[in-house]
Amino acid sequence: MSAVSPSVLAASGTAVSFPILPALMAVPLLGALLVLVAPRQRPELRKLTAVLATVTTGALSLWLLRAFDTQHAADFQFASRHAWLDDLGVSWLFGVDGISLFLVVLTGVLFPIALFASDPEHDDRAYYAWLLVLEAGCMGVFLSLDLVVFFLCFEVVLVPMYFLIGRWGHGNRTYAATKFFLYTMAGSALMLVGILTLGFLHADATGGAVTFDLIAIAEAQSLSTGAARWVFLAFALAFAVKVPIFPLHTWLPHAHTEAPTAGSVILAGVLLKLGTYGFLRFGLYLFPEATHHFAPVFLVLGVVGIVYGAVVATMQKDLKRLVAYSSVAHLGFIVVGTFALNTEGIEGGLLQMVNHGISTGALFILVGMLYERRHTRQIDELGGLQRSAPKLAAVFMVVMLSSIGLPGLNGFVGEFLVLVGTFNAHRWYAVVAAGGVVLAALYLLWAYQRVFHGPADGENATMPDLRLREGLVLAPLLALIVVLGVYPKPVIERMEPAVDALVEHIEHHVDGFHEPTSRLGADLGVESGDAHDSGDGH
Amino acid sequence: MLAHTGHASAMVILWWALIPLLVLSLAGLLLLTVASLVRRLPSWLPAAWTVVAGLAVLVSLVPLWDRVQDEGPRSYLAGAVAVDGSVLFVTGLLAVAVVATALLARPYLEREDLPGVEPYVLLLLSAAGGVVMASANDLIVLFLGLEVLSIAVYVLAALHLRRIQSQEAALKYFVLGAFASAFLLYGIALVYGATGSTALGRISAHLSSAVLLEDGMLLAGFALLLVGLGFKVAAVPFHAWTPDVYQGAPTPVVAWMAAGVKAAGFAALLRVFVLTFGSWSGEWGPAVWGLAVLTVLGGSVVAVVQIDVKRMLAYSSIAHAGFLLVGVQASSERGTAAVLAYLGAYTLLACGSFAVLTVVGGTGDDRHGLDAYRGLAARRPWLAGAFAVLLLGQAGVPFTAGFVAKFGVIAAAVEGESYWLAGVAMLAAAVAAFVYLRIIVAMYLEGDGDHEEAAAEVEAAPWGPRLVITVAVLLVLVLGVVPGPLVDLARDAVPALVGA
């Protein structure tokens, strides 16, 4: 442990005296507190506080992006450690590397947008407070390098989301909120046992004190194969529910559909990533052998998720539900890429996490705007909106194409890398997964056609177009969609070293495992070619 | 210490160690005497007296704690009673529960028009019994403490003269409690028969040194002791009294049962089983393992189908007992510390929760259906918010004291390699979360229409319950974020056996 942890902290040698990572959590929490104590008669003051808190956090995350040392993207930077439960060796251990960096930024960027996208109809005080607590929790998940602290944040996120869905949601919100809470809580119940088992077995094996330091445990790999597999399953169940992986996805359509717009955006954009990020950080890294052992299961489930999500999405009558099911399919891609266990696949999955956050977030905002105007989300009640709202239609088109994975937009890069990675590792899975891309085009284009094309009658003909404020909310997302589609290199070159290190870690700890690559795969795309250059550079 | 043979020379009385017990029992007796002499006592006096007594005990614990940490644990009164960290810790919890109960009882008794000082006298005497139980160094003393504690609580349960449910609760509790006492006594007799002593130190020494050829009598003794204590802490299958008694008894008394009686019961379980029979944990461990599984599952699952909030919390208190048993089952230092920390957190959660129930219950103490909570958030946002925090704490949500408590016992179980038990307990916690969510749903998500009237009837909380709720909520949150004080205190509160 002592060999590893100091080096983690030393990696932050570039460090700034300012504790940026704790600040990413503290600022939203402080905001929540201020919102709670703000005077009752001043709702605008509360909104201002919430806006300031999220925007500050977003700015901090962007600053983090700038200050991040690309040369050492595989190391944990800005690390900080503060003791918490000394007895059990639990400490507030934070750090960020190329894998978590962009998820932190995604969280930082999406929250202000979600906040601007819609206003609560009642109880704004509690609404803003919960949203801010949620942001702090999400940041905590991506930043913590201590297993117990990770679990704390992973769990505590449920409470604000539960209230956001339950109190400000639509229709069947109580059912949706309760199902969401219980599914996720039951899923992660065993993870705590897994974490503790890991900590104690690690301490037994190394003869040291109990620690839950992720890096110390992951580098030592002190568990027996059998024990590691059991503990991996305890972790995997929690992540599989959170992702969600088919067949544990049944909470998702309800939660996404009934949540208020901001809730849906955060749920799809950030919360689902807690699961896929969990797989990367606490699955692949912590349990390379077990991950390798169980990878086929997840590949199959991922592919099933892609096809199933797409097919079910095609059949939806509710636009929001359609988007929700499209998430199941997209998350399937991420899972498949992750468990391809090669650089392209994992990197593609990671990129897809960010991309899905952007495009599905934007889709939910757009659906929310439609709903505000038309008070319905039923596809057959909408129609011909292109005439009354051409700008809205155009934006919808771009976002939708990004979600489909049109070349030139962000979705393409991620999906392409996932397919390359999967193709190199398991050819036939890639073939089926590629079918999912076609299906995505089918259900999204068909939905677009039914909603925006054709004759407009009644309220559809008089629907107001995008307002300036709404355009401004969407603008950053649109910009990201285009920029990441045309020039993803800045993102990839930061992710790449961390992903390479992860794959090396797996190769190192799994006997007889070599990263599944082929000449063909490496030469296929510019991105992956780049990837290998910079990878070799280190 | 055991080698010190000239034991008859002088019976040591550590007066300083007796202070908490003396304060509680003298306060009770004095109150009774004064009340029988003075015709009209101001109505606030008994409650204030009880609160002061409880606070005095808490204050006195500070120097006692330092002394025990410096000088180590001691036994006195011919080895019948001991003073160590865990004794003082549990005494502190009992004192906290006494203060909270007294604060709840005063407005309650006024609202229900139940005059008299007896509730406070009984509360103080019951707490004294709890202290005796926690500090017992001899099985007979343990039994004495248990009886003093229990008999007072039987009467307290019957406190509400005009509610038939209150009488019913008391009778059920008394009859079943008497059975349990008989079991316990018989268990003591059998253990005495097998080991030749009722002093915990001697039993322990005997068990770890002697080889028993015939251990049937000893094991039967273990079993009967476990039944007796299992009844007190409401472990499944000895829990049948709990829902009915909780539902029927006056709500402040339920707070005392949940917080105080449970703490004393687990202190006894720790002393007798973990400490004294520790070398035989291979024999009794599986039994406690089974009890723990049944209790966490039974409490959580049955709570789901309840429609009465008081009954829900009764079953949830059973589930909590199951978690505590998980810590007992570990039979280790970490397990003991975890149980004590859990008791600390649960004392806060129980006092706070039942304080809310006292307020919402309204005059007549019978509005405990889930309906009474519908739309509470709209009418009484602070009360609902506080209750939500307490319920989430009971569910073990991170950053509440409830999580710290659960984390401790699960860690102890995992350290003892009881992986399945830890897993079952966590799954049961997820089931129990549904129960707490149901109440939160009622308060927050179902406020529309006709139900608002029901919530409108909830009176503003008098300052007593309000103080209890506020302090409980704040401590639950603070200890959730900064658990150090609770966890360190529990860790330092190691129980120890000291022979005469």
Chai-1 contact restraints between the chains, C-beta under 6 A:
chainA,res_idxA,chainB,res_idxB,connection_type,confidence,min_distance_angstrom,max_distance_angstrom,comment,restraint_id
A,D87,B,V487,contact,1.0,0.0,6.0,A-B,restraint_1
A,D87,B,R491,contact,1.0,0.0,6.0,A-B,restraint_2
A,L88,B,A411,contact,1.0,0.0,6.0,A-B,restraint_3
A,L152,B,P398,contact,1.0,0.0,6.0,A-B,restraint_4
A,E155,B,P398,contact,1.0,0.0,6.0,A-B,restraint_5
A,V156,B,P398,contact,1.0,0.0,6.0,A-B,restraint_6
A,V156,B,F399,contact,1.0,0.0,6.0,A-B,restraint_7
A,V159,B,V397,contact,1.0,0.0,6.0,A-B,restraint_8
A,G166,B,L445,contact,1.0,0.0,6.0,A-B,restraint_9
A,T174,B,V441,contact,1.0,0.0,6.0,A-B,restraint_10
A,T174,B,L445,contact,1.0,0.0,6.0,A-B,restraint_11
A,T178,B,L437,contact,1.0,0.0,6.0,A-B,restraint_12
A,L182,B,F434,contact,1.0,0.0,6.0,A-B,restraint_13
A,M185,B,A430,contact,1.0,0.0,6.0,A-B,restraint_14
A,M185,B,A433,contact,1.0,0.0,6.0,A-B,restraint_15
A,A186,B,A430,contact,1.0,0.0,6.0,A-B,restraint_16
A,A189,B,M426,contact,1.0,0.0,6.0,A-B,restraint_17
A,A189,B,L427,contact,1.0,0.0,6.0,A-B,restraint_18
A,A189,B,A430,contact,1.0,0.0,6.0,A-B,restraint_19
A,L190,B,G423,contact,1.0,0.0,6.0,A-B,restraint_20
A,L192,B,M426,contact,1.0,0.0,6.0,A-B,restraint_21
A,V193,B,A422,contact,1.0,0.0,6.0,A-B,restraint_22
A,V193,B,G423,contact,1.0,0.0,6.0,A-B,restraint_23
A,V193,B,M426,contact,1.0,0.0,6.0,A-B,restraint_24
A,L196,B,A411,contact,1.0,0.0,6.0,A-B,restraint_25
A,L196,B,V414,contact,1.0,0.0,6.0,A-B,restraint_26
A,T197,B,V414,contact,1.0,0.0,6.0,A-B,restraint_27
A,F200,B,V414,contact,1.0,0.0,6.0,A-B,restraint_28
A,F200,B,E415,contact,1.0,0.0,6.0,A-B,restraint_29
